Every structure is written in structure tokens, then in C-alpha cells.
Amino acid sequence: MEAWKECCVVSGIGNTIGEFKGVLKLRHWLAHGRYWRPKLGRAEEYSAVDVFDICNEMLHALSVMV
């Protein structure tokens, strides 16, 4: 994702990738039993709608890059 951020000319891709990386941390925490305190990308919790919106924005940014 860092390579995409460096080579992409799409406006705001850095923020989009940062938000997506936060969602991946949430996914990792959920998938591995939640036995540690997560350090997520946001101070507040993610809702299902937040995760959908972030993933949708990332997919849109990737489609613009192609």
C-alpha cells in the first residue's frame, strides 16, 4: 500500500490508504481472538457502516488508478 501511495497521483489517496490500514488492524484484532488492546487507526470505534464506507472508498480509489 505504501508503493501505491508513493506512485499514485489520485488526490487524497494517502488518507484513503491510512483509513484502510486502520480497518485492517481492526480485522486483525477481530480475527485473532481479541486478546490484546487494539491500537486502531481511529480513537473512536468503527461501525459496520464506517468499515463499508472506507472499503468502498479504497475500491473506488483503486479503480481510478487503473
PDB file of N, H, CA, C and O in Angstrom:
ATOM      1  N   MET A   1       0.813  -1.180   0.000  1.00  0.00           N
ATOM      2  CA  MET A   1       0.000   0.000   0.000  1.00  0.00           C
ATOM      3  C   MET A   1       0.864   1.253   0.000  1.00  0.00           C
ATOM      4  O   MET A   1       0.475   2.285  -0.546  1.00  0.00           O
ATOM      5  N   GLU A   2       2.026   1.157   0.609  1.00  0.00           N
ATOM      6  H   GLU A   2       2.342   0.319   1.053  1.00  0.00           H
ATOM      7  CA  GLU A   2       2.923   2.314   0.600  1.00  0.00           C
ATOM      8  C   GLU A   2       3.395   2.626  -0.820  1.00  0.00           C
ATOM      9  O   GLU A   2       3.552   3.791  -1.183  1.00  0.00           O
ATOM     10  N   ALA A   3       3.618   1.590  -1.614  1.00  0.00           N
ATOM     11  H   ALA A   3       3.491   0.643  -1.319  1.00  0.00           H
ATOM     12  CA  ALA A   3       4.030   1.813  -3.010  1.00  0.00           C
ATOM     13  C   ALA A   3       2.923   2.508  -3.787  1.00  0.00           C
ATOM     14  O   ALA A   3       3.196   3.397  -4.593  1.00  0.00           O
ATOM     15  N   TRP A   4       1.671   2.111  -3.551  1.00  0.00           N
ATOM     16  H   TRP A   4       1.449   1.388  -2.896  1.00  0.00           H
ATOM     17  CA  TRP A   4       0.546   2.782  -4.206  1.00  0.00           C
ATOM     18  C   TRP A   4       0.516   4.252  -3.817  1.00  0.00           C
ATOM     19  O   TRP A   4       0.304   5.130  -4.653  1.00  0.00           O
ATOM     20  N   LYS A   5       0.735   4.503  -2.524  1.00  0.00           N
ATOM     21  H   LYS A   5       0.908   3.790  -1.845  1.00  0.00           H
ATOM     22  CA  LYS A   5       0.690   5.881  -2.042  1.00  0.00           C
ATOM     23  C   LYS A   5       1.769   6.726  -2.713  1.00  0.00           C
ATOM     24  O   LYS A   5       1.532   7.887  -3.046  1.00  0.00           O
ATOM     25  N   GLU A   6       2.941   6.154  -2.908  1.00  0.00           N
ATOM     26  H   GLU A   6       3.133   5.211  -2.637  1.00  0.00           H
ATOM     27  CA  GLU A   6       4.057   6.900  -3.491  1.00  0.00           C
ATOM     28  C   GLU A   6       3.893   7.145  -4.992  1.00  0.00           C
ATOM     29  O   GLU A   6       4.271   8.204  -5.493  1.00  0.00           O
ATOM     30  N   CYS A   7       3.331   6.173  -5.707  1.00  0.00           N
ATOM     31  H   CYS A   7       3.024   5.312  -5.300  1.00  0.00           H
ATOM     32  CA  CYS A   7       3.280   6.312  -7.166  1.00  0.00           C
ATOM     33  C   CYS A   7       1.943   6.836  -7.675  1.00  0.00           C
ATOM     34  O   CYS A   7       1.826   7.169  -8.855  1.00  0.00           O
ATOM     35  N   CYS A   8       0.956   6.913  -6.831  1.00  0.00           N
ATOM     36  H   CYS A   8       1.052   6.642  -5.873  1.00  0.00           H
ATOM     37  CA  CYS A   8      -0.378   7.297  -7.290  1.00  0.00           C
ATOM     38  C   CYS A   8      -0.531   8.820  -7.306  1.00  0.00           C
ATOM     39  O   CYS A   8      -0.036   9.524  -6.426  1.00  0.00           O
ATOM     40  N   VAL A   9      -1.228   9.300  -8.330  1.00  0.00           N
ATOM     41  H   VAL A   9      -1.630   8.729  -9.045  1.00  0.00           H
ATOM     42  CA  VAL A   9      -1.465  10.735  -8.449  1.00  0.00           C
ATOM     43  C   VAL A   9      -2.896  11.109  -8.063  1.00  0.00           C
ATOM     44  O   VAL A   9      -3.287  12.269  -8.190  1.00  0.00           O
ATOM     45  N   VAL A  10      -3.684  10.130  -7.591  1.00  0.00           N
ATOM     46  H   VAL A  10      -3.366   9.187  -7.489  1.00  0.00           H
ATOM     47  CA  VAL A  10      -5.065  10.391  -7.189  1.00  0.00           C
ATOM     48  C   VAL A  10      -5.058  11.244  -5.929  1.00  0.00           C
ATOM     49  O   VAL A  10      -4.379  10.920  -4.955  1.00  0.00           O
ATOM     50  N   SER A  11      -5.805  12.317  -5.951  1.00  0.00           N
ATOM     51  H   SER A  11      -6.358  12.580  -6.742  1.00  0.00           H
ATOM     52  CA  SER A  11      -5.872  13.226  -4.811  1.00  0.00           C
ATOM     53  C   SER A  11      -6.477  12.521  -3.602  1.00  0.00           C
ATOM     54  O   SER A  11      -7.524  11.883  -3.711  1.00  0.00           O
ATOM     55  N   GLY A  12      -5.828  12.636  -2.464  1.00  0.00           N
ATOM     56  H   GLY A  12      -4.978  13.154  -2.375  1.00  0.00           H
ATOM     57  CA  GLY A  12      -6.346  12.083  -1.219  1.00  0.00           C
ATOM     58  C   GLY A  12      -6.102  10.608  -1.017  1.00  0.00           C
ATOM     59  O   GLY A  12      -6.653  10.018  -0.088  1.00  0.00           O
ATOM     60  N   ILE A  13      -5.281   9.986  -1.871  1.00  0.00           N
ATOM     61  H   ILE A  13      -4.833  10.465  -2.625  1.00  0.00           H
ATOM     62  CA  ILE A  13      -5.051   8.542  -1.740  1.00  0.00           C
ATOM     63  C   ILE A  13      -4.333   8.205  -0.438  1.00  0.00           C
ATOM     64  O   ILE A  13      -4.550   7.132   0.124  1.00  0.00           O
ATOM     65  N   GLY A  14      -3.490   9.095   0.045  1.00  0.00           N
ATOM     66  H   GLY A  14      -3.313   9.967  -0.412  1.00  0.00           H
ATOM     67  CA  GLY A  14      -2.779   8.840   1.303  1.00  0.00           C
ATOM     68  C   GLY A  14      -3.737   8.689   2.463  1.00  0.00           C
ATOM     69  O   GLY A  14      -3.571   7.797   3.296  1.00  0.00           O
ATOM     70  N   ASN A  15      -4.735   9.549   2.526  1.00  0.00           N
ATOM     71  H   ASN A  15      -4.869  10.273   1.850  1.00  0.00           H
ATOM     72  CA  ASN A  15      -5.732   9.468   3.585  1.00  0.00           C
ATOM     73  C   ASN A  15      -6.568   8.198   3.447  1.00  0.00           C
ATOM     74  O   ASN A  15      -6.870   7.536   4.440  1.00  0.00           O
ATOM     75  N   THR A  16      -6.935   7.866   2.226  1.00  0.00           N
ATOM     76  H   THR A  16      -6.690   8.404   1.420  1.00  0.00           H
ATOM     77  CA  THR A  16      -7.727   6.670   1.973  1.00  0.00           C
ATOM     78  C   THR A  16      -6.964   5.415   2.386  1.00  0.00           C
ATOM     79  O   THR A  16      -7.532   4.524   3.017  1.00  0.00           O
ATOM     80  N   ILE A  17      -5.702   5.344   2.040  1.00  0.00           N
ATOM     81  H   ILE A  17      -5.241   6.068   1.528  1.00  0.00           H
ATOM     82  CA  ILE A  17      -4.884   4.195   2.418  1.00  0.00           C
ATOM     83  C   ILE A  17      -4.710   4.139   3.928  1.00  0.00           C
ATOM     84  O   ILE A  17      -4.749   3.055   4.509  1.00  0.00           O
ATOM     85  N   GLY A  18      -4.521   5.279   4.574  1.00  0.00           N
ATOM     86  H   GLY A  18      -4.490   6.160   4.102  1.00  0.00           H
ATOM     87  CA  GLY A  18      -4.396   5.310   6.028  1.00  0.00           C
ATOM     88  C   GLY A  18      -5.647   4.799   6.724  1.00  0.00           C
ATOM     89  O   GLY A  18      -5.558   4.032   7.684  1.00  0.00           O
ATOM     90  N   GLU A  19      -6.806   5.218   6.247  1.00  0.00           N
ATOM     91  H   GLU A  19      -6.878   5.841   5.468  1.00  0.00           H
ATOM     92  CA  GLU A  19      -8.068   4.739   6.816  1.00  0.00           C
ATOM     93  C   GLU A  19      -8.214   3.232   6.610  1.00  0.00           C
ATOM     94  O   GLU A  19      -8.653   2.517   7.511  1.00  0.00           O
ATOM     95  N   PHE A  20      -7.846   2.755   5.428  1.00  0.00           N
ATOM     96  H   PHE A  20      -7.489   3.336   4.696  1.00  0.00           H
ATOM     97  CA  PHE A  20      -7.955   1.328   5.124  1.00  0.00           C
ATOM     98  C   PHE A  20      -7.010   0.506   6.009  1.00  0.00           C
ATOM     99  O   PHE A  20      -7.371  -0.584   6.453  1.00  0.00           O
ATOM    100  N   LYS A  21      -5.821   1.018   6.264  1.00  0.00           N
ATOM    101  H   LYS A  21      -5.528   1.903   5.904  1.00  0.00           H
ATOM    102  CA  LYS A  21      -4.888   0.317   7.141  1.00  0.00           C
ATOM    103  C   LYS A  21      -5.441   0.207   8.561  1.00  0.00           C
ATOM    104  O   LYS A  21      -5.198  -0.783   9.251  1.00  0.00           O
ATOM    105  N   GLY A  22      -6.189   1.231   8.997  1.00  0.00           N
ATOM    106  H   GLY A  22      -6.387   2.035   8.436  1.00  0.00           H
ATOM    107  CA  GLY A  22      -6.841   1.163  10.298  1.00  0.00           C
ATOM    108  C   GLY A  22      -7.887   0.067  10.344  1.00  0.00           C
ATOM    109  O   GLY A  22      -8.017  -0.632  11.350  1.00  0.00           O
ATOM    110  N   VAL A  23      -8.634  -0.088   9.260  1.00  0.00           N
ATOM    111  H   VAL A  23      -8.528   0.480   8.443  1.00  0.00           H
ATOM    112  CA  VAL A  23      -9.636  -1.158   9.173  1.00  0.00           C
ATOM    113  C   VAL A  23      -8.946  -2.519   9.187  1.00  0.00           C
ATOM    114  O   VAL A  23      -9.460  -3.464   9.784  1.00  0.00           O
ATOM    115  N   LEU A  24      -7.784  -2.630   8.534  1.00  0.00           N
ATOM    116  H   LEU A  24      -7.367  -1.862   8.048  1.00  0.00           H
ATOM    117  CA  LEU A  24      -7.060  -3.894   8.554  1.00  0.00           C
ATOM    118  C   LEU A  24      -6.602  -4.246   9.963  1.00  0.00           C
ATOM    119  O   LEU A  24      -6.584  -5.421  10.329  1.00  0.00           O
ATOM    120  N   LYS A  25      -6.235  -3.251  10.753  1.00  0.00           N
ATOM    121  H   LYS A  25      -6.250  -2.297  10.455  1.00  0.00           H
ATOM    122  CA  LYS A  25      -5.868  -3.507  12.153  1.00  0.00           C
ATOM    123  C   LYS A  25      -7.071  -4.018  12.940  1.00  0.00           C
ATOM    124  O   LYS A  25      -6.937  -4.906  13.782  1.00  0.00           O
ATOM    125  N   LEU A  26      -8.240  -3.459  12.664  1.00  0.00           N
ATOM    126  H   LEU A  26      -8.349  -2.737  11.980  1.00  0.00           H
ATOM    127  CA  LEU A  26      -9.468  -3.936  13.306  1.00  0.00           C
ATOM    128  C   LEU A  26      -9.724  -5.376  12.897  1.00  0.00           C
ATOM    129  O   LEU A  26     -10.042  -6.207  13.747  1.00  0.00           O
ATOM    130  N   ARG A  27      -9.593  -5.686  11.625  1.00  0.00           N
ATOM    131  H   ARG A  27      -9.334  -5.010  10.934  1.00  0.00           H
ATOM    132  CA  ARG A  27      -9.789  -7.049  11.131  1.00  0.00           C
ATOM    133  C   ARG A  27      -8.820  -8.013  11.805  1.00  0.00           C
ATOM    134  O   ARG A  27      -9.214  -9.105  12.215  1.00  0.00           O
ATOM    135  N   HIS A  28      -7.571  -7.621  11.920  1.00  0.00           N
ATOM    136  H   HIS A  28      -7.250  -6.735  11.587  1.00  0.00           H
ATOM    137  CA  HIS A  28      -6.556  -8.465  12.551  1.00  0.00           C
ATOM    138  C   HIS A  28      -6.909  -8.729  14.013  1.00  0.00           C
ATOM    139  O   HIS A  28      -6.783  -9.855  14.495  1.00  0.00           O
ATOM    140  N   TRP A  29      -7.345  -7.705  14.702  1.00  0.00           N
ATOM    141  H   TRP A  29      -7.447  -6.790  14.310  1.00  0.00           H
ATOM    142  CA  TRP A  29      -7.716  -7.831  16.111  1.00  0.00           C
ATOM    143  C   TRP A  29      -8.911  -8.775  16.268  1.00  0.00           C
ATOM    144  O   TRP A  29      -8.911  -9.631  17.153  1.00  0.00           O
ATOM    145  N   LEU A  30      -9.915  -8.623  15.424  1.00  0.00           N
ATOM    146  H   LEU A  30      -9.915  -7.928  14.706  1.00  0.00           H
ATOM    147  CA  LEU A  30     -11.090  -9.494  15.492  1.00  0.00           C
ATOM    148  C   LEU A  30     -10.733 -10.940  15.129  1.00  0.00           C
ATOM    149  O   LEU A  30     -11.215 -11.878  15.764  1.00  0.00           O
ATOM    150  N   ALA A  31      -9.903 -11.114  14.124  1.00  0.00           N
ATOM    151  H   ALA A  31      -9.512 -10.352  13.608  1.00  0.00           H
ATOM    152  CA  ALA A  31      -9.589 -12.452  13.620  1.00  0.00           C
ATOM    153  C   ALA A  31      -8.721 -13.263  14.579  1.00  0.00           C
ATOM    154  O   ALA A  31      -8.724 -14.493  14.523  1.00  0.00           O
ATOM    155  N   HIS A  32      -7.992 -12.602  15.440  1.00  0.00           N
ATOM    156  H   HIS A  32      -7.989 -11.603  15.486  1.00  0.00           H
ATOM    157  CA  HIS A  32      -7.048 -13.309  16.300  1.00  0.00           C
ATOM    158  C   HIS A  32      -7.471 -13.329  17.763  1.00  0.00           C
ATOM    159  O   HIS A  32      -6.622 -13.369  18.654  1.00  0.00           O
ATOM    160  N   GLY A  33      -8.747 -13.302  18.009  1.00  0.00           N
ATOM    161  H   GLY A  33      -9.436 -13.269  17.285  1.00  0.00           H
ATOM    162  CA  GLY A  33      -9.256 -13.574  19.339  1.00  0.00           C
ATOM    163  C   GLY A  33      -9.376 -12.408  20.290  1.00  0.00           C
ATOM    164  O   GLY A  33      -9.797 -12.597  21.431  1.00  0.00           O
ATOM    165  N   ARG A  34      -9.027 -11.223  19.870  1.00  0.00           N
ATOM    166  H   ARG A  34      -8.685 -11.070  18.943  1.00  0.00           H
ATOM    167  CA  ARG A  34      -9.185 -10.018  20.688  1.00  0.00           C
ATOM    168  C   ARG A  34      -8.547 -10.147  22.067  1.00  0.00           C
ATOM    169  O   ARG A  34      -9.144  -9.720  23.055  1.00  0.00           O
ATOM    170  N   TYR A  35      -7.374 -10.712  22.159  1.00  0.00           N
ATOM    171  H   TYR A  35      -6.888 -11.059  21.356  1.00  0.00           H
ATOM    172  CA  TYR A  35      -6.739 -10.898  23.457  1.00  0.00           C
ATOM    173  C   TYR A  35      -5.769  -9.778  23.826  1.00  0.00           C
ATOM    174  O   TYR A  35      -5.112  -9.860  24.864  1.00  0.00           O
ATOM    175  N   TRP A  36      -5.666  -8.765  23.027  1.00  0.00           N
ATOM    176  H   TRP A  36      -6.200  -8.698  22.184  1.00  0.00           H
ATOM    177  CA  TRP A  36      -4.867  -7.588  23.368  1.00  0.00           C
ATOM    178  C   TRP A  36      -5.692  -6.343  23.092  1.00  0.00           C
ATOM    179  O   TRP A  36      -6.691  -6.398  22.376  1.00  0.00           O
ATOM    180  N   ARG A  37      -5.274  -5.231  23.657  1.00  0.00           N
ATOM    181  H   ARG A  37      -4.462  -5.187  24.239  1.00  0.00           H
ATOM    182  CA  ARG A  37      -5.952  -3.955  23.425  1.00  0.00           C
ATOM    183  C   ARG A  37      -5.520  -3.418  22.069  1.00  0.00           C
ATOM    184  O   ARG A  37      -4.332  -3.190  21.840  1.00  0.00           O
ATOM    185  N   PRO A  38      -6.476  -3.215  21.168  1.00  0.00           N
ATOM    186  CA  PRO A  38      -6.105  -2.805  19.806  1.00  0.00           C
ATOM    187  C   PRO A  38      -5.625  -1.362  19.738  1.00  0.00           C
ATOM    188  O   PRO A  38      -6.084  -0.502  20.489  1.00  0.00           O
ATOM    189  N   LYS A  39      -4.704  -1.118  18.834  1.00  0.00           N
ATOM    190  H   LYS A  39      -4.332  -1.817  18.223  1.00  0.00           H
ATOM    191  CA  LYS A  39      -4.258   0.239  18.504  1.00  0.00           C
ATOM    192  C   LYS A  39      -4.757   0.504  17.099  1.00  0.00           C
ATOM    193  O   LYS A  39      -4.053   0.260  16.119  1.00  0.00           O
ATOM    194  N   LEU A  40      -5.974   1.003  17.010  1.00  0.00           N
ATOM    195  H   LEU A  40      -6.546   1.202  17.806  1.00  0.00           H
ATOM    196  CA  LEU A  40      -6.633   1.179  15.724  1.00  0.00           C
ATOM    197  C   LEU A  40      -6.306   2.541  15.140  1.00  0.00           C
ATOM    198  O   LEU A  40      -5.702   3.387  15.798  1.00  0.00           O
ATOM    199  N   GLY A  41      -6.714   2.738  13.902  1.00  0.00           N
ATOM    200  H   GLY A  41      -7.205   2.050  13.367  1.00  0.00           H
ATOM    201  CA  GLY A  41      -6.453   3.986  13.202  1.00  0.00           C
ATOM    202  C   GLY A  41      -7.265   5.159  13.718  1.00  0.00           C
ATOM    203  O   GLY A  41      -6.932   6.314  13.452  1.00  0.00           O
ATOM    204  N   ARG A  42      -8.333   4.869  14.459  1.00  0.00           N
ATOM    205  H   ARG A  42      -8.604   3.931  14.676  1.00  0.00           H
ATOM    206  CA  ARG A  42      -9.208   5.926  14.987  1.00  0.00           C
ATOM    207  C   ARG A  42      -9.303   5.817  16.498  1.00  0.00           C
ATOM    208  O   ARG A  42      -9.154   4.734  17.064  1.00  0.00           O
ATOM    209  N   ALA A  43      -9.547   6.924  17.133  1.00  0.00           N
ATOM    210  H   ALA A  43      -9.668   7.804  16.673  1.00  0.00           H
ATOM    211  CA  ALA A  43      -9.743   6.915  18.576  1.00  0.00           C
ATOM    212  C   ALA A  43     -11.096   6.300  18.929  1.00  0.00           C
ATOM    213  O   ALA A  43     -11.210   5.555  19.903  1.00  0.00           O
ATOM    214  N   GLU A  44     -12.119   6.614  18.137  1.00  0.00           N
ATOM    215  H   GLU A  44     -12.027   7.219  17.346  1.00  0.00           H
ATOM    216  CA  GLU A  44     -13.442   6.041  18.386  1.00  0.00           C
ATOM    217  C   GLU A  44     -13.558   4.696  17.678  1.00  0.00           C
ATOM    218  O   GLU A  44     -12.734   4.362  16.827  1.00  0.00           O
ATOM    219  N   GLU A  45     -14.559   3.948  18.026  1.00  0.00           N
ATOM    220  H   GLU A  45     -15.228   4.219  18.717  1.00  0.00           H
ATOM    221  CA  GLU A  45     -14.743   2.632  17.435  1.00  0.00           C
ATOM    222  C   GLU A  45     -15.287   2.734  16.014  1.00  0.00           C
ATOM    223  O   GLU A  45     -15.902   3.730  15.634  1.00  0.00           O
ATOM    224  N   TYR A  46     -15.048   1.693  15.253  1.00  0.00           N
ATOM    225  H   TYR A  46     -14.548   0.884  15.562  1.00  0.00           H
ATOM    226  CA  TYR A  46     -15.564   1.597  13.896  1.00  0.00           C
ATOM    227  C   TYR A  46     -16.944   0.950  13.939  1.00  0.00           C
ATOM    228  O   TYR A  46     -17.153  -0.023  14.663  1.00  0.00           O
ATOM    229  N   SER A  47     -17.866   1.478  13.180  1.00  0.00           N
ATOM    230  H   SER A  47     -17.696   2.268  12.592  1.00  0.00           H
ATOM    231  CA  SER A  47     -19.149   0.803  12.994  1.00  0.00           C
ATOM    232  C   SER A  47     -19.063   0.017  11.686  1.00  0.00           C
ATOM    233  O   SER A  47     -18.140   0.206  10.894  1.00  0.00           O
ATOM    234  N   ALA A  48     -20.029  -0.857  11.475  1.00  0.00           N
ATOM    235  H   ALA A  48     -20.780  -1.010  12.118  1.00  0.00           H
ATOM    236  CA  ALA A  48     -20.049  -1.624  10.228  1.00  0.00           C
ATOM    237  C   ALA A  48     -20.164  -0.696   9.015  1.00  0.00           C
ATOM    238  O   ALA A  48     -19.566  -0.953   7.970  1.00  0.00           O
ATOM    239  N   VAL A  49     -20.926   0.367   9.162  1.00  0.00           N
ATOM    240  H   VAL A  49     -21.412   0.576  10.011  1.00  0.00           H
ATOM    241  CA  VAL A  49     -21.080   1.336   8.074  1.00  0.00           C
ATOM    242  C   VAL A  49     -19.755   2.052   7.806  1.00  0.00           C
ATOM    243  O   VAL A  49     -19.410   2.303   6.652  1.00  0.00           O
ATOM    244  N   ASP A  50     -19.016   2.381   8.863  1.00  0.00           N
ATOM    245  H   ASP A  50     -19.296   2.177   9.801  1.00  0.00           H
ATOM    246  CA  ASP A  50     -17.702   3.011   8.685  1.00  0.00           C
ATOM    247  C   ASP A  50     -16.770   2.104   7.887  1.00  0.00           C
ATOM    248  O   ASP A  50     -16.098   2.557   6.961  1.00  0.00           O
ATOM    249  N   VAL A  51     -16.733   0.824   8.251  1.00  0.00           N
ATOM    250  H   VAL A  51     -17.279   0.457   9.004  1.00  0.00           H
ATOM    251  CA  VAL A  51     -15.862  -0.128   7.563  1.00  0.00           C
ATOM    252  C   VAL A  51     -16.272  -0.246   6.094  1.00  0.00           C
ATOM    253  O   VAL A  51     -15.415  -0.250   5.211  1.00  0.00           O
ATOM    254  N   PHE A  52     -17.570  -0.343   5.832  1.00  0.00           N
ATOM    255  H   PHE A  52     -18.266  -0.340   6.550  1.00  0.00           H
ATOM    256  CA  PHE A  52     -18.054  -0.421   4.449  1.00  0.00           C
ATOM    257  C   PHE A  52     -17.645   0.819   3.667  1.00  0.00           C
ATOM    258  O   PHE A  52     -17.143   0.708   2.549  1.00  0.00           O
ATOM    259  N   ASP A  53     -17.854   1.990   4.240  1.00  0.00           N
ATOM    260  H   ASP A  53     -18.263   2.081   5.148  1.00  0.00           H
ATOM    261  CA  ASP A  53     -17.525   3.243   3.541  1.00  0.00           C
ATOM    262  C   ASP A  53     -16.033   3.343   3.235  1.00  0.00           C
ATOM    263  O   ASP A  53     -15.652   3.773   2.146  1.00  0.00           O
ATOM    264  N   ILE A  54     -15.194   2.951   4.180  1.00  0.00           N
ATOM    265  H   ILE A  54     -15.504   2.602   5.064  1.00  0.00           H
ATOM    266  CA  ILE A  54     -13.746   3.014   3.984  1.00  0.00           C
ATOM    267  C   ILE A  54     -13.315   2.040   2.884  1.00  0.00           C
ATOM    268  O   ILE A  54     -12.517   2.395   2.016  1.00  0.00           O
ATOM    269  N   CYS A  55     -13.842   0.815   2.921  1.00  0.00           N
ATOM    270  H   CYS A  55     -14.490   0.527   3.626  1.00  0.00           H
ATOM    271  CA  CYS A  55     -13.506  -0.180   1.892  1.00  0.00           C
ATOM    272  C   CYS A  55     -14.017   0.259   0.524  1.00  0.00           C
ATOM    273  O   CYS A  55     -13.332   0.080  -0.483  1.00  0.00           O
ATOM    274  N   ASN A  56     -15.202   0.826   0.485  1.00  0.00           N
ATOM    275  H   ASN A  56     -15.758   0.972   1.303  1.00  0.00           H
ATOM    276  CA  ASN A  56     -15.765   1.314  -0.770  1.00  0.00           C
ATOM    277  C   ASN A  56     -14.908   2.450  -1.337  1.00  0.00           C
ATOM    278  O   ASN A  56     -14.664   2.503  -2.542  1.00  0.00           O
ATOM    279  N   GLU A  57     -14.463   3.334  -0.490  1.00  0.00           N
ATOM    280  H   GLU A  57     -14.661   3.291   0.489  1.00  0.00           H
ATOM    281  CA  GLU A  57     -13.605   4.448  -0.927  1.00  0.00           C
ATOM    282  C   GLU A  57     -12.272   3.924  -1.461  1.00  0.00           C
ATOM    283  O   GLU A  57     -11.744   4.438  -2.447  1.00  0.00           O
ATOM    284  N   MET A  58     -11.733   2.895  -0.800  1.00  0.00           N
ATOM    285  H   MET A  58     -12.162   2.478   0.001  1.00  0.00           H
ATOM    286  CA  MET A  58     -10.471   2.307  -1.246  1.00  0.00           C
ATOM    287  C   MET A  58     -10.649   1.642  -2.614  1.00  0.00           C
ATOM    288  O   MET A  58      -9.809   1.805  -3.500  1.00  0.00           O
ATOM    289  N   LEU A  59     -11.734   0.898  -2.782  1.00  0.00           N
ATOM    290  H   LEU A  59     -12.416   0.766  -2.063  1.00  0.00           H
ATOM    291  CA  LEU A  59     -12.001   0.266  -4.076  1.00  0.00           C
ATOM    292  C   LEU A  59     -12.179   1.308  -5.181  1.00  0.00           C
ATOM    293  O   LEU A  59     -11.704   1.121  -6.301  1.00  0.00           O
ATOM    294  N   HIS A  60     -12.862   2.399  -4.860  1.00  0.00           N
ATOM    295  H   HIS A  60     -13.248   2.551  -3.950  1.00  0.00           H
ATOM    296  CA  HIS A  60     -13.044   3.469  -5.836  1.00  0.00           C
ATOM    297  C   HIS A  60     -11.695   4.089  -6.215  1.00  0.00           C
ATOM    298  O   HIS A  60     -11.434   4.345  -7.391  1.00  0.00           O
ATOM    299  N   ALA A  61     -10.847   4.327  -5.223  1.00  0.00           N
ATOM    300  H   ALA A  61     -11.059   4.119  -4.268  1.00  0.00           H
ATOM    301  CA  ALA A  61      -9.531   4.904  -5.496  1.00  0.00           C
ATOM    302  C   ALA A  61      -8.698   3.969  -6.370  1.00  0.00           C
ATOM    303  O   ALA A  61      -7.977   4.423  -7.258  1.00  0.00           O
ATOM    304  N   LEU A  62      -8.797   2.670  -6.120  1.00  0.00           N
ATOM    305  H   LEU A  62      -9.383   2.301  -5.398  1.00  0.00           H
ATOM    306  CA  LEU A  62      -8.044   1.706  -6.934  1.00  0.00           C
ATOM    307  C   LEU A  62      -8.564   1.660  -8.360  1.00  0.00           C
ATOM    308  O   LEU A  62      -7.782   1.515  -9.300  1.00  0.00           O
ATOM    309  N   SER A  63      -9.864   1.780  -8.533  1.00  0.00           N
ATOM    310  H   SER A  63     -10.499   1.898  -7.769  1.00  0.00           H
ATOM    311  CA  SER A  63     -10.417   1.763  -9.890  1.00  0.00           C
ATOM    312  C   SER A  63     -10.022   3.013 -10.660  1.00  0.00           C
ATOM    313  O   SER A  63      -9.894   2.964 -11.883  1.00  0.00           O
ATOM    314  N   VAL A  64      -9.829   4.115  -9.982  1.00  0.00           N
ATOM    315  H   VAL A  64      -9.933   4.155  -8.988  1.00  0.00           H
ATOM    316  CA  VAL A  64      -9.395   5.359 -10.638  1.00  0.00           C
ATOM    317  C   VAL A  64      -7.931   5.242 -11.058  1.00  0.00           C
ATOM    318  O   VAL A  64      -7.520   5.819 -12.064  1.00  0.00           O
ATOM    319  N   MET A  65      -7.151   4.494 -10.285  1.00  0.00           N
ATOM    320  H   MET A  65      -7.485   4.024  -9.468  1.00  0.00           H
ATOM    321  CA  MET A  65      -5.725   4.344 -10.585  1.00  0.00           C
ATOM    322  C   MET A  65      -5.478   3.500 -11.831  1.00  0.00           C
ATOM    323  O   MET A  65      -4.461   3.671 -12.502  1.00  0.00           O
ATOM    324  N   VAL A  66      -6.384   2.606 -12.140  1.00  0.00           N
ATOM    325  H   VAL A  66      -7.211   2.467 -11.594  1.00  0.00           H
ATOM    326  CA  VAL A  66      -6.169   1.674 -13.269  1.00  0.00           C
ATOM    327  C   VAL A  66      -6.419   2.337 -14.593  1.00  0.00           C
ATOM    328  O   VAL A  66      -6.285   1.700 -15.637  1.00  0.00           O
TER     329      VAL A  66
END
